[in-house]
Amino acid sequence: MTEKQQALLQSAQTLIAAHGFSAVSTAKIAAHAGVSEALIFRHFKSKKGLASAVLSAGERARASLIYGRLNDADPVEVLRSFTSIDLNVSTNQTEVLAWVAMIRMTQENPESRMLDAFVLERLRWAVSGVGHGADEAVAVVAIEILERSLLLAFREDEVRASELMCGLRELLINE
């Protein structure tokens, strides 16, 4: 990806995370990036093409922050690690911003939401391993609580974000 494409992607992520996809025009994205609007169409063909790049970057960021936490052989450790993901925006700024932009886009357009198959399967396995029934439903709820916590942390409500994750840990593994 060229520097200008990266600047456009980062501007799109920043504005979408803050305002949502439908509230952000290509003109605003270009102005934020300090480039002409025509560059969006040259590099991404359309706003939809840029949206696709934002979603892909969000999926990579989510994987970067979660995958390593799901590889333990002990289901309790998987759930403990999952509920301890660092949602600190300043620590993981690039990944968190990309993930939040992806979440905001999928909130507006639920058809574009795709649960990560690896994350879902590992959580189902861990949830089942600690004795919960309805493992898929519990895993989906855990993912949704993590995403809600991430949005809260992004909006600088770290206390509520932490409370949600602590509550999730209590419900999943009783600690």
Beta strands, then each sheet from edge to edge (+ up, - down):
end
